[in-house]
Amino acid sequence: MRDTVLVLTLLSCLVGGSTVGAQTAPTSIIRDVRATIANQDFAAGQALVDECRAAHGVTSEMIAALSWLARGTYAASQLDQAAQYSADTYDLAVAALETGSLEDDYDLEIALGAAIETDALVRAARGDRSSAVYFLEREIETYQGSPIHKRLQKNAHLLSLVGQPAPAIAAQEYLGQPPASLDELKGNVVLLFFWAHWCPDCKAQVPAIEAVLDRYRSQGLRVLAPTQRFGYIVNGQDAPPDQELGHIAQILDESYAFLRDEGVPVGAATHNRYGVSTTPTLVLVDREGIVRLYRPGNLSEDDLDAAIRELL
């Protein structure tokens, strides 16, 4: 049963939640290939990629379109085809990095991240979870600090974090009062709520969190809500650190009233450590400090309530 839930969670993370840093719409080849995938017509998608390559050579958009074929065939349980598409995408993306960079090429970033992610998912689906985690850890080391670091860490955690001690929360900088550490919170059930000031899905998660907190606070439920800077504020306007911190404080006060009396850690280190490439990300930690749920994306009140009740 747990493996079935894990696969459903992994699939939802391919399409759900707010992707940190996602700012561009699909280009024509990517959009067209995704349309063929929606119709389960992978041969037509391959034909479009081949036509694009013949006409324009190997471009970042073409590689990204190929990565969508990897994800599409994986979702359709065509594991051999997904593995091949992943390998082809990976090889082309790594070759493209000889003259380009993930920081300057969003399509290339998406393509390489998807190739690594899908390769790991295929390994896990074939029953070799340890190989999948090892592969992801190797790629995390290679792309440490790059735009795909969080995405890879997220996938490693989806496969391996549950049942392990919760990584520490960095709190050198925070809003409000000094936040308690996870060690100090042992004996409580802790809900980690990773959010971003620009994230509508995070705001949509608030009513469910407020409801369960009101219901179970007296039984030892605590909420810790780390966030970070992203370098911009309203409408993607660039902002220096102090200005963005002020903006985060304003959003916190306006949209997250249940956190007004809590210390809110601010910093990229914790988001990297927990692989928060999707916001919100929810993590449930039991009274002994062990992770019992790792969920990128939103969770309904009923599902969140059921997960918490098991730990109280």
C-alpha positions as CSV (number, residue, x, y, z in Angstrom):
1,M,0.0,0.0,0.0
2,R,2.8,2.4,0.9
3,D,4.4,1.8,-2.5
4,T,1.2,2.6,-4.3
5,V,0.8,5.9,-2.3
6,L,4.4,6.7,-3.1
7,V,3.9,6.2,-6.9
8,L,0.8,8.4,-6.8
9,T,2.7,11.1,-4.9
10,L,5.6,10.9,-7.3
11,L,3.3,11.2,-10.3
12,S,1.5,14.2,-8.7
13,C,4.8,15.9,-8.2
14,L,5.4,15.8,-12.0
15,V,2.3,18.0,-12.6
16,G,1.2,19.5,-9.3
17,G,2.1,22.3,-6.9
18,S,3.9,25.5,-7.6
19,T,7.4,24.9,-9.1
20,V,9.9,27.2,-7.5
21,G,11.4,29.5,-10.1
22,A,9.0,28.5,-13.0
23,Q,8.5,31.7,-15.0
24,T,8.1,30.7,-18.7
25,A,5.3,29.3,-20.8
26,P,5.9,26.3,-23.0
27,T,7.3,27.0,-26.4
28,S,5.7,25.6,-29.5
29,I,7.5,22.3,-29.8
30,I,7.1,21.7,-26.1
31,R,3.4,22.5,-26.1
32,D,2.8,20.4,-29.2
33,V,4.6,17.4,-27.8
34,R,2.7,17.7,-24.5
35,A,-0.5,17.7,-26.5
36,T,0.4,14.3,-28.1
37,I,1.3,13.0,-24.6
38,A,-2.1,14.0,-23.4
39,N,-3.6,11.8,-26.1
40,Q,-1.2,9.0,-25.3
41,D,0.2,9.3,-28.8
42,F,3.9,9.0,-28.1
43,A,4.8,8.1,-31.7
44,A,3.4,11.4,-32.8
45,G,5.4,13.2,-30.1
46,Q,8.6,11.4,-31.2
47,A,7.9,12.5,-34.8
48,L,7.5,16.1,-33.7
49,V,10.9,15.9,-31.9
50,D,12.5,14.3,-34.9
51,E,11.1,17.0,-37.2
52,C,12.3,19.8,-34.9
53,R,15.8,18.3,-34.7
54,A,16.0,17.9,-38.5
55,A,15.0,21.5,-39.1
56,H,16.8,23.3,-36.3
57,G,19.4,20.9,-34.8
58,V,19.6,20.1,-31.2
59,T,18.1,23.0,-29.3
60,S,17.2,23.4,-25.6
61,E,13.5,23.4,-26.5
62,M,13.9,20.1,-28.4
63,I,15.7,18.5,-25.5
64,A,12.9,19.7,-23.1
65,A,10.3,18.3,-25.4
66,L,12.1,15.0,-25.4
67,S,12.1,15.1,-21.6
68,W,8.3,15.4,-21.7
69,L,8.2,12.1,-23.6
70,A,10.2,10.5,-20.9
71,R,7.8,11.7,-18.3
72,G,4.7,10.8,-20.4
73,T,5.8,7.3,-21.1
74,Y,6.7,6.8,-17.4
75,A,3.2,8.0,-16.4
76,A,1.8,5.5,-18.9
77,S,3.9,2.7,-17.2
78,Q,6.0,2.2,-20.4
79,L,9.1,1.8,-18.3
80,D,11.5,0.7,-21.1
81,Q,10.6,3.6,-23.3
82,A,10.8,6.0,-20.4
83,A,14.2,4.8,-19.5
84,Q,15.4,5.3,-23.1
85,Y,13.9,8.8,-23.4
86,S,15.5,9.7,-20.1
87,A,18.9,8.5,-21.2
88,D,18.7,10.3,-24.5
89,T,17.5,13.5,-22.8
90,Y,20.3,13.3,-20.2
91,D,23.0,12.8,-22.8
92,L,21.8,15.7,-25.0
93,A,21.4,18.0,-22.0
94,V,24.9,17.2,-20.6
95,A,26.4,17.8,-24.1
96,A,24.5,21.1,-24.3
97,L,26.1,22.2,-21.0
98,E,29.5,22.3,-22.6
99,T,28.4,25.6,-24.2
100,G,25.5,26.6,-22.0
101,S,24.4,26.7,-18.4
102,L,21.4,25.7,-16.4
103,E,21.3,29.2,-14.8
104,D,20.8,30.9,-18.2
105,D,18.7,28.3,-20.0
106,Y,15.3,27.4,-18.4
107,D,14.5,24.7,-21.0
108,L,17.8,23.0,-20.4
109,E,17.2,23.2,-16.7
110,I,13.8,21.6,-17.0
111,A,15.1,18.9,-19.4
112,L,18.0,17.7,-17.3
113,G,16.0,17.8,-14.1
114,A,13.3,15.7,-15.7
115,A,15.7,13.3,-17.2
116,I,17.3,12.5,-13.9
117,E,14.0,12.5,-12.1
118,T,12.4,10.1,-14.5
119,D,15.4,7.8,-14.6
120,A,15.2,7.5,-10.8
121,L,11.4,6.9,-10.9
122,V,11.9,4.1,-13.5
123,R,14.5,2.4,-11.2
124,A,12.2,2.6,-8.2
125,A,9.2,1.3,-10.3
126,R,11.3,-1.7,-11.3
127,G,11.8,-2.4,-7.6
128,D,15.4,-1.1,-7.3
129,R,14.8,1.8,-4.9
130,S,18.3,1.7,-3.5
131,S,19.8,2.2,-7.0
132,A,17.4,5.1,-7.6
133,V,18.4,6.9,-4.4
134,Y,22.1,6.3,-5.1
135,F,21.7,7.7,-8.6
136,L,19.9,10.8,-7.3
137,E,22.5,11.3,-4.6
138,R,25.3,11.1,-7.2
139,E,23.6,13.7,-9.4
140,I,22.9,15.9,-6.4
141,E,26.6,16.0,-5.7
142,T,27.3,16.8,-9.3
143,Y,24.7,19.6,-9.5
144,Q,25.0,20.9,-5.9
145,G,23.8,24.5,-5.8
146,S,22.5,24.5,-9.3
147,P,18.9,25.3,-10.3
148,I,18.1,21.6,-10.3
149,H,19.5,20.8,-6.9
150,K,16.2,21.2,-5.0
151,R,14.3,19.1,-7.6
152,L,16.8,16.2,-7.3
153,Q,16.8,16.5,-3.5
154,K,13.0,16.4,-3.4
155,N,13.0,13.1,-5.4
156,A,15.6,11.6,-3.2
157,H,13.5,12.5,-0.2
158,L,10.4,11.1,-1.7
159,L,12.1,7.7,-2.0
160,S,14.1,7.7,1.3
161,L,13.3,10.4,3.8
162,V,10.2,8.8,5.5
163,G,11.4,6.9,8.5
164,Q,14.6,8.9,8.9
165,P,15.4,11.7,11.4
166,A,14.2,15.1,10.2
167,P,17.1,17.3,8.9
168,A,17.8,20.3,11.1
169,I,16.1,23.6,10.4
170,A,18.6,26.5,9.9
171,A,17.4,29.5,11.8
172,Q,20.2,32.0,11.7
173,E,17.7,34.5,10.2
174,Y,14.0,34.6,11.0
175,L,10.9,36.7,11.3
176,G,9.1,37.1,14.7
177,Q,10.5,35.4,17.8
178,P,13.4,32.9,17.6
179,P,12.0,29.7,16.2
180,A,12.4,26.5,18.2
181,S,14.7,23.8,16.8
182,L,13.4,20.4,16.0
183,D,15.4,19.0,18.9
184,E,13.6,21.4,21.2
185,L,10.3,20.4,19.7
186,K,10.8,16.6,20.4
187,G,7.8,15.3,22.3
188,N,5.5,17.2,19.9
189,V,4.2,16.2,16.5
190,V,5.6,18.9,14.2
191,L,4.1,19.9,10.8
192,L,6.8,21.6,8.6
193,F,5.1,23.9,6.2
194,F,7.5,25.2,3.5
195,W,6.0,28.2,1.7
196,A,6.9,31.1,-0.6
197,H,5.7,34.7,-0.6
198,W,4.6,34.5,-4.2
199,C,2.9,31.1,-4.0
200,P,-0.9,30.9,-4.4
201,D,-0.9,27.2,-3.6
202,C,0.6,28.0,-0.2
203,K,-2.2,30.3,0.6
204,A,-4.7,27.7,-0.5
205,Q,-3.2,25.3,2.0
206,V,-3.7,27.7,4.9
207,P,-7.3,26.8,5.9
208,A,-6.4,23.1,6.3
209,I,-3.4,23.9,8.4
210,E,-5.4,26.3,10.6
211,A,-8.1,23.7,11.1
212,V,-5.8,20.9,12.2
213,L,-3.8,23.2,14.4
214,D,-6.9,24.4,16.2
215,R,-8.0,20.8,16.5
216,Y,-4.8,19.3,17.8
217,R,-2.7,22.0,19.4
218,S,-3.7,20.9,22.9
219,Q,-2.5,17.4,22.0
220,G,0.9,18.5,21.1
221,L,0.8,19.6,17.4
222,R,3.2,22.4,16.5
223,V,3.7,24.1,13.1
224,L,7.1,25.4,11.9
225,A,7.0,27.3,8.6
226,P,10.3,27.9,7.0
227,T,10.6,30.2,3.9
228,Q,13.3,31.9,1.9
229,R,14.2,34.8,-0.4
230,F,13.9,34.4,-4.1
231,G,15.4,37.7,-5.3
232,Y,12.1,39.3,-6.3
233,I,8.8,40.6,-5.0
234,V,5.5,41.5,-6.7
235,N,5.2,40.7,-10.4
236,G,8.8,39.3,-10.4
237,Q,10.3,42.7,-9.7
238,D,13.9,42.3,-8.6
239,A,14.5,43.3,-5.0
240,P,17.5,43.5,-2.7
241,P,17.5,41.2,0.4
242,D,16.1,43.8,2.9
243,Q,13.3,44.8,0.6
244,E,12.3,41.2,-0.1
245,L,12.4,40.4,3.7
246,G,10.0,43.3,4.3
247,H,7.8,42.0,1.6
248,I,7.8,38.5,3.1
249,A,6.9,40.0,6.5
250,Q,4.0,41.8,4.9
251,I,2.7,38.6,3.2
252,L,3.1,36.7,6.4
253,D,0.9,39.2,8.3
254,E,-1.7,39.4,5.6
255,S,-2.1,35.7,4.6
256,Y,-0.7,33.6,7.4
257,A,-2.3,34.9,10.5
258,F,-1.8,31.5,12.3
259,L,2.0,32.1,12.2
260,R,2.0,35.6,13.8
261,D,3.0,34.2,17.1
262,E,5.5,31.7,15.7
263,G,9.1,32.3,14.6
264,V,9.5,31.8,10.9
265,P,13.0,30.7,9.7
266,V,14.2,32.5,6.6
267,G,16.9,31.0,4.4
268,A,17.8,28.9,1.4
269,A,19.8,26.3,3.3
270,T,16.8,24.6,4.8
271,H,14.8,24.6,1.5
272,N,17.8,23.0,-0.2
273,R,18.1,20.5,2.5
274,Y,14.5,19.5,2.2
275,G,14.4,19.6,-1.6
276,V,11.7,22.3,-1.7
277,S,11.4,22.7,-5.5
278,T,7.6,22.6,-5.1
279,T,5.6,24.9,-2.7
280,P,4.0,24.2,-0.5
281,T,5.9,21.2,0.8
282,L,4.5,19.5,3.9
283,V,6.6,17.3,6.2
284,L,5.2,15.6,9.3
285,V,7.7,14.8,12.1
286,D,6.7,12.5,14.9
287,R,7.3,13.0,18.6
288,E,10.8,11.3,18.3
289,G,11.9,13.6,15.5
290,I,11.3,11.0,12.7
291,V,9.8,12.0,9.4
292,R,6.5,10.2,8.8
293,L,5.2,12.2,5.8
294,Y,7.0,14.1,3.0
295,R,4.5,15.7,0.6
296,P,5.5,18.2,-2.1
297,G,2.3,20.0,-3.1
298,N,-1.1,20.6,-1.4
299,L,-2.8,18.2,0.9
300,S,-6.5,18.2,1.8
301,E,-7.7,18.8,5.3
302,D,-9.0,15.2,5.6
303,D,-5.7,13.7,4.5
304,L,-3.7,16.0,6.7
305,D,-5.9,15.3,9.7
306,A,-5.6,11.5,9.1
307,A,-1.8,11.7,8.9
308,I,-1.6,13.8,12.1
309,R,-4.0,11.6,14.1
310,E,-1.8,8.6,13.5
311,L,1.0,10.3,15.3
312,L,-0.8,11.9,18.3
